[in-house]
Amino acid sequence: MFQNGKLFLPPPNDGSDWKELFKKLAAAGAGRALGEDGFPAGPWTPELLAEAISQIDSNRAGVDLRTVQLWFQENDRGISAANIRWLARVFGCDDPEATAAWQVELSAAQARLQAKRREARKADDRAPERPDTSREPKVDDEQSSSVESTRDAEPDPDRKKQPFSLARRSEMLFSGGSPLNLPAAVFAGASALGFLSYILGIHSAVYLRADNVAKEVGFLWAPNWTLLFMVLLPLFFSLVTELLAFWTKEGRTKLWTMSDTTTSDDGWSRNVQRSSFSYWAVFVICVLFAGILQWIGVCLIPLLEGGADYATSWGTLAIVRPEVISVPVSIGFTALAYLYMCLCFYLFFAGLILLHTMIHDLRRIGLDATVLPQRGSRGEVYELCLRLMRGIFRCTILGILVALCMKAQSSYLTSNAKNILDWLAGDLSSALAGRDGASNGFHYRMPTHYSSLLVALSTVVVFVYGSICLRGIGTQFHKPLWNMAAVVTQLFATYLLVDAFVGFSIVLGIGVCVAVFSLVDPSLGSRRSNGIESRQIVS
C-alpha cells in the first residue's frame, strides 16, 4: 500500500514489543519514498532514518544518529515519547490519521517491552543474588550511548545502589566533565609544589659533595618533577581523554554497526569493569610501594638517620644544608610531594589500562577481511582504526619521554656535573673531543632507574598489543604501523642508552627531536599517501 508517494504499512496490532515491531518495519522500509522505478526503495538504515526524522519541519532538534543506531541493535533499550511521535510521522507517511494510529501502536509496543523487562527483573530477584545489570528501559535510555547508561537520567528507586568501583571512578576522571579538568589539576599540583619549594628555599640549591664537586639539586632543576608533571603528564592525560571521547562516542559505535558481531553485551562500562583487578593492583603498587614505602626508604629514614646510600637530592638536602631547610619541614614537604607523585602515576597507569581496553574493545568487534568488503566501508574503518592507533602512538611517545626524564635526573645526581645542563653539555663535548667520561668513586642506589624502566616497558607493551591487533584486521595497516614501531623502538633505545656511554646526549637529542615531530604529526608525514590509499580502498 502506498500513501503520499511512500510505502505505507498499517499497524499490525499483533502484540509485538517495540524491538520486534521496529525490526519488521525497518526491514520492510515502511515510510520510505518509492524508487524511480515505482518500487519500494529498500530497508531503512540508521543513517537514512535519522536523516528522515531530522527533516521533519516541526522537529527542530532532530535526532542523534547514535540514538537511531540503538534502535537497530539487539539490546533492551526503549524509545522516548518524543521520538515515538517522530517515528509515527515517518511510518504514517505524513498522513494525520495514519500517524495517530502508528503513535498508538508504537506506544503500546513500548509498554509491552517495559512489561517484559519487569518480568525479567522479577525472575532475577527470585534467582540467587548476582550483580544487577538489568535496567528497565526509560525515556533517556535511547539517548545514552550504546556502551553505557545515561548519567543524567533519573535514578531508578528500585535499583540497588551500586558498590564503589575503582575502575569506573578512574574512567570517570578521564571521561566526565571537561577534557581540561584532569590535565589542569595535574599542572596545578605541580605548580603548587614549585611555589612551595620557592617559599622553602629549595627551588635552587647547591651543595658540596665529599669529593668537592658542587651539585645543583634544587626542586625546579629536577626535570622529573617539573617537566614531567607540568608538561608531559598533562599532555598525556589530555590525549587519553580526547581518544577516550572519540572511541566511546564515535569510533566503537560506527564499527559495531559495521560488524556482524553486535550483541547486547557490548557495553563499554562492562569492559572497563572487567579490568577492575588491574586498577586495584596498579593503585596498590603506586600508592603503597612507589609512594609510601619509597618515601620512607629514600627520604624519611635518611632524614632521620642523617644519610643513606642514595644520592643527595632536594628531598634530603636538609642533611647537608640544614641552614637552608630543616629536617621536619623537609619531611612534611617530601611527604606531600610523594603523595602527589604516586597519585599522578596511578592516573598515568590507569590511562594505559584505558588504552588497552580500547584496543581490546576493537578486537571484540571482530572486523576482518571477509566482513569489510561486504560492508563497502573499508575506507571508513581504516580511518577509524588508524585514528585510534595514532592516538595510542602519541601516548606511547609521551610515556617514554616520562621515563627518560626520570632516568636522566637519576643519572645526573650520580655524575660529577654541576647541574643537568652541564651534564648534557659535558657529555656532548667529551664525545666531540674524543675524551672518556669522568667517573667518581661513589656507588649510589638508584631506585628511579627501576621505576622508570617499568614506566617505559608498560607504555611500549600497550603499543605492541595495539599493533598486533591492527595487523590482524588488514594488511593496509602494515606500513603506518611499521613507521610507528620504528619511532617507538628508536625512543626506547634512547631511554636504554642514557648515561650508558660517552656521547649518549647526541642520541638523546635526536630522540627528543623525533618524539616532538611524531607528537605534532603522528602520521609521520604520510597524510597525503594515506588519503590516496584510503580512496583506493573505497574504490
N, C-alpha and C positions, 0 to 999 in steps of 0.2 A: 504494500500500500504506500502511495506517495502523497505527500502533502507539502505545499509551498515549495516544490522542487526538491524535496528531501525525502529520504527513506523514513517512513513512519511505521512504528510497531506499537500496537495498543498494549496497555498494561496487562500482563498475563494473569495476575491475581492467583498465582499457583502456590503461594505460601513460601516462596524463596526468601532467604535473608538477603541483606544488602550485597554481600560479596558475590553470592551466586547470581543474583539478578544483574548486577553490573557486568559480570563476566560475559553473560549471554548477550547483553546489549552492545558491549564494546566489540565483541567478535562479529556481530551482525552489522555493525556500523550504523546503528539507529540514530537518526538525526543528521546524518551526513548528506551533503548535497550530491545529486546524481552526477555521474561522469558525463563526458561529452557524448558518449555513445548511448546515453539514456539508461545505463545500468548502474546499480549501486557502486559507489567508489571504493568499497572495501572496508575493513575493520578500522576502528579507532586506534590511534597510538597516543601515548601520553602527551607528546608534543602537539599533535593535531587537536586533541580535545582541550588542552589548556588554551590553545590559541582561539578555539571556537568560543569558549566561555568568556575569555577576556575581550572578545569582540562584541559582546552583548552591550548595547548602548547604555543601559541603566546600571551596568556593573562597572563602576569606575575603578574599583580596587583591583579587578581582575582576579586571577588565581595563580598561586605559585606552582611551578612545574613539579616540584618535589611532592606537593600535595596530591597532584593527579597521579604521579608515579606510585604513590602509596595505594591508590585505588586499584591499580593493575597488579600489584604484588600479592602473593599469597600470605596474608597476615590477618590479624584480627582487628585491624583499625576500622573505625566507623567513619561517618561523614557528618559535617556540621549542618545545621538547619539552613544556614545561608547558602551553602553550596548545593544543598538539595534543591533550593529554588532555582539556581542557575542550571543545574543539570536537568531539571524538569523542563526548562525552556529549550534546551538542546534536544532532548528526546521528544518533546512535544512539537517540534518543528515550528516554534513561534506561534502556534495556534493557542488562543487563551483556554479553550475547553480542554484540549489535549494536554496542555501544560498543567492545568489544575488536576487532571486525572493522574498524570505522572507524579506530581508532587505528593498526592495521597499515597500512591503505590510505593514511592521511594521512602517516605516517612514510615510506612508500615514495615517495609523491609528492614530499615534501620532498627525499628523497635524489636523485630524478630531476632536480629543479630544480638542486641543487648540482652534479650531473654536467654539466648543460648549461652552467652558469656556468664550470666548469673548462675545458670545451672552448672556450668563447668566449675565455677568458683565454689558452689556448694559441694560438689563432688571432691574438690581439692581439700575443702575443710574437713571432710569426713575421712580423707586419706591421712596416712602418717605425716607428721609435720615436716615440711620442707620449705626452702626459700620460696617466697610468694613472688612469682614473676608474672602472674596474670593480671591484666587490668581490664576493667570494663570500658569499652570504647566511649569516649566522651566527645564533646564538641571540639575540643582542642587536639584530639588525637591525630587527626588527619593533617594538622598543621605542624606537627612535630616532624623532625627528620625521621627517616626510616631506620635510624640507628639508635635513637634514644628518645625517651618520653619528654614531652614539653615541660620545661622547668617552671613556666609561668602559669600552668594550668592549676585550677583549684585543687587542693589535696582531697583525696578520697577518704572520708572518715572511716570507712570500713576496712581500709587497707592498713596493715600493721606498719608501725614505724620502722623504717629500715635501719639496721645497725650501722655503726660507724665503719666506713670503708676507706682505708688509706689510699687505695688505688683510685677510687672515684674522686676523693678530695684533691689528690695530686693532679689528676687530669683536669679538674675544675680550675686549678690555678692557671693552667695554660689556655683553657677554652672559655672560661667565664669572664664576663666584663670586657673592658678594653684591652686590646693586644699590647698596649703600652704599660699596663699595670705591673706585670712581673719584671720586665727589664728596668722600669723606673724604680721599683722597690730595691732591686739589687744594686743599682747605681747609687741610690740614696744611702744605702747602708755603707757602701764603700766610701762615699763622700763623708759620711759622719765619722767613720774611723779615721779618715785622713785629717779632719778638723781636730778630733781628739788628740791625735798624735802631735799635731802642731801645738795645741794647748799644753800638752805634757812635755814638749821639748824634744821628742824623739823622732820628729819628722825628718831631720837630717842630723846624724850624729856620727862622729868619727872616734874610734878607739885605737889604742896602740897595742898590737899583738905582742906576744912574748919575744918574737924574733925581730922586733922594732919595725914591723910593717903596719902602716896606718891604713885602716879599712873603714869605708863608709857603710854603715849598717842602719841608716835611717829608714823609717817606715815608708816614706814616699819614694825612696830609692829602690824599693823591692818590687820588681815587675809582677811577681806572683801575688801581690796584694794591691797593686794599683792598676796596671794594665789589664790584668786578668779579670778583676771584679768590676772595673769601671768601663771596659771596652768589650772584651771577648765574651764574657758570660752574658751581659745584656744583649749582645748581638745574637748569641746562640739561642737564648730564650725567645727573642723576637722572631727568629727564623722558625723555631719549633712551633710557636704559636700560630704564625702565618700558615705553615704547612699543615698543621692540625685543622685549622679552619677550612682550608682548601679541601682536604681529604674528606672530612665528615660532612661538609655542606655541598660539595660538588663532585669530587673525584669518585668516591665509592658509590654514590647514588647513581651516577651515569654508568659506571662499569657494571653494577649489579643488574641494571636494566638490559645491558647488552649480553649478559651471561645467561646460560641455561640453568644455573645452579641456585637461583634465588629461592630462599626459603624464609619462613617466618622467624628463624633463629639467627638472623643476620645482624643482630643488634651490636652496635659499636660499644655500648656500655657493657654488654656481656664480654666482649673481647678484652676490654680494659679490666674488668673484674677478674677474669681468668689469670691475670698477671699479678694478683694481689700478693702472693707469696714473694714475688720478685721485689715489689715495692717495700715490703716489710724487711726483707733481707738487706736491701740497699740502705734502708733507714737505720737499721741496727749498726751496720758497718760504718756508715758515715758519722752518725752521732756518737755511738759508743767507742768505736776504735779510732777513726780518723779525728774525731772531735775530743771527747773526754780523755781517753787513755793517752792519745798523742800529746794533748796539752799537759797532762800530768807528767809524762816522761820527758818531754822536750822543754817545758817551761817551768812547771811548778817545782818539781824536785831539784833541778839545777838552781833555781832562785832560792830555795830554802837551804840547800846544802852548799851553795857557793861555787858551783861548777859541775861540769859533766863532760862527756866525750863528744859533745855537739859543738859545731862552730858557733861563735857568738853572733847573735842577730839582734834586731830591735827588741825582741821578746826577752832576751837575757842580758840586755845592756846594763841593767842595774847591778850586775855582778862586777863589771869592770869600770863602770862610770856611775857610782852611787850618787854623785853630786848632780847628775842630770835627771835621774828618776829613781825613786825609792823602790824597794822590793815590794811592799804592799800595793803600791799603785801599779807597779808592773804586773803583779799577779791579777789584779782586777781588770786591767786593760787587755792582757793576753787572753783571759777567760772570755771576755766579751768578743774579742776578735775571732777566737777559735769557735765560739758558738755560731757566730755569723758565717764563718767559713764552712763548717760542717753542714749547716742548713742549705747553703748555696750549692754545695756539691751534692747533697741529696737531690735537690731540684735538677741539677745537671744530669745525674744518672736517671732520674725519673723521666727527663726529656729523651734520653736514649731508649728507655723502655717504651715510650710512646712511639718513637720512630720504628722500633722493632714491631710494635703492634700494628702500625700502618702497613708495613711490609707483609706481615703475616695475614692481615686482612686482605691484601691484594692476592695472596696465594689462595685464600679460601674462595675467592670469586671464581677461580677455575678457568680463566681465559686461556685459550690455546690456539694453535694454528688452524685447527679444524673449525672452531667456532667463529673466529674473527672474519674469515672471508664470507661466511654465510650472513653475517650481520651487515656487511657492507660499510663498516665504520672503523676499519683498521687505522686510518689516519688519526681519528679522534682518540682511539685507545692508545695509540703510540704517543701522542702528545700528553695525555693524562698521566700515563705511567712514567714518561720521561720527566715530566714536571715534578712528580713525587721523588724520583731518584736524584734529580738535580738539587732539590731541597735537602735531601739526606747527605748529598755530597758536600754541600756548603757547611752543614752542621759538622760533618766529619773533619773538614779543614779547621774549623774553629776549635774542635775538641783536641786536635793535635797541637794547635797553637797554645792552648791552655797547658798541655803537658810540657811544651817547650819552655814556657815561662817558668814553670815550677822547677824544671831541671836546670835551667840557666842560672836562676838565683841560687839554688843549692850548690852548683858547681863554683859559682863566683865566690861564695863565702869561704870555700876551702882554698882559694887561689891566693896569689901574692899581690894582686892588683888593688889599687886604692878604692875604685868603685867599678860598677859593672860596665860602664862605658870604656874606662881604661882597660878593663879585662879584654873586651872585644877588640879594641884598637891595638892592644899589645899583641894579641894572637895574630891579627892581620899583618902587623909589621914584622913579626917574627917569621911568618910564612913567606913574605915577600923578600926578606933578607936572608932566608935560609938558615935561621938560628933555631936552636932547640928551645922548647918552652922551659921556663923556670919552675922548679918544684920546691916544696917545703917539706920539712920533716914531721909535720903534723898529720895524724891519721884520725879523721873525724868519722863518726857515724852519720849517714845521710839518709834518713827515712823518706825524705821528699823524693829521692830518686825512685824508690819503690812505688810510692803513691802516684807519681807522675806516669810511671810505666803502666799502672792499672788504668789510668785515665786514657792513655793513648791506645792500649790494647782494646779496651771496651768500645771506644769510638770506632776503631778500624773493624772490629768484629761485626758491628751493626751494618757498616757499609758493605762488607763482604757478603753478608747474608742477603742484603738487598740486591747486590749484583747477581748473585746466584739465582735468585727468584726471577729477575727480569730476563736473564738469559734463557730461562725455561719457557718464557712466553713467546719469544720470537727472535729470529736472527737479526732483525733490524735494529735491535738494541746493542749488538756486539760492539760496533765501532765507538759510539759515545761512551759505553761502559769501559772499554779499553783505555780511552783518553782519561776518564776519571780515575781509573785504577792506577794509571801511570803517575798522576799527580799525588794521589794518596800514598803510593809506595815511596815516591821521592821525599815527601814530607815526613813519613815515618822513619826513613833512613836518616834524614836530617836530625830528627829527635835523637836517634840512637848515637849519632856521631858527635853530639855536643860534648866538648871537652875531651874527646877521645884521641885527638892528635893535633899537632900544630897546623893551623890553617882551617880549623873547623868553622871559624867565623865566616869564611868565604862560602862554604856550603850553607851555613845558616842564612846568610844574606840572600843567596839565590833562592833558598826555600821560602823565605818570607815574601820575596817578590812574586814567586809563583803562587803562593797562597793568596796574596792580595788580588792578583789578576783573576784567579779562579773564583774568588768571592764576588768580584764585580761582574764577571762574565762566566757563570758556571757551564755554559755551552762550549767554553774554550775556543771561541771564535768560529764555531761551526753552525751558527744560526741559519745562515743562508743555505748551506748544503742540507741541513736538516729540513728546511722548508721544502726544498726541491724533492728530497727523499719522501717526505710526507705526502706531497702531491702525487708522486709516483705510486705510493702505496694505495691511495684512494682510487686512482685510476686503474 
